[in-house]
Amino acid sequence: MSMVKGVILLVEDNQKDEVLAQRAFRKSNMTNPVIVARDGVEALDYLFPVEKKEGTETAMPIAVFLDLKLPRVDGLEVLRRIRSTEKTCHLPVVILTSSDEEKDILSSYRLGANSYVRKPMNSGEFSKAVMSVGIYWAEINESIPHSDLEN
């Protein structure tokens, strides 16, 4: 079903949710590699590497699945940083969180989130939600070519 179009960055500190998301991506036959960052600092380090070693290119993701409640740097700050630079300002960001607080939803959209998906409490619903959103962003959505962003 899928051609590899690029990597997906999953920013998730809960190991159970990470495993469920990875499984959902596989079940939907997505072949996109998934890079996992377990907190906001890891996500920012991946997106904005400080020191590039020769021959180590980090692939710009086609989409970021971002939890809000993260250690060290929270998801809203990660989103703020993503939207603040030309390199990443058009990067699709899906908030994937357990928060149903109105302030989190509003803040996410005000900061430029493309989608807000509340994690269902049971694993079957969670997998179905991740599969649906993953297929949309990895298969259906036509993203901006990264070469256009670098010029």
Secondary structure, DSSP 8 states (H G I E B T S, - for coil): -------EEEE---HHHHHHHHHHHHHTT----EEEESSHHHHHHHHS-SS--TT------SEEEE-SS-SSS-HHHHHHHHHTSTTTTT--EEEEES---HHHHHHHHHTT-SEEEE--SSHHHHHHHHHHHHHIIIII-----HHHHH-
